[in-house]
């Protein structure tokens, strides 16, 4: 459960960072947070499956490597989802 919470929080942070850096794709603070949470959960789970970090985390082996992996996967996933949703939103507005 802890890895998922880390991914969701990292996703929210990553989404807001992406929204701050890409002003034209920003969804606002709430929108960036929601999209980031979704992306963080998805991105973190994909990264865990690819790198095999999920098995160690569920077995109770929360070491610094798995935590960094969860933070990276969640943050990057959140940023990517915010960018994609922002591009779709701006394309639909035209």
Secondary structure, DSSP 4 states (H G I P E B T S, - for coil): -HHHHHHHHHHHHHHHHHHHH-GGG--HHHHHHHHHHHHHHHHHHHHHHHHTHHHHHHTT---HHHHHHHHHHHHHHHHHHHHHHHHHHHHHH-
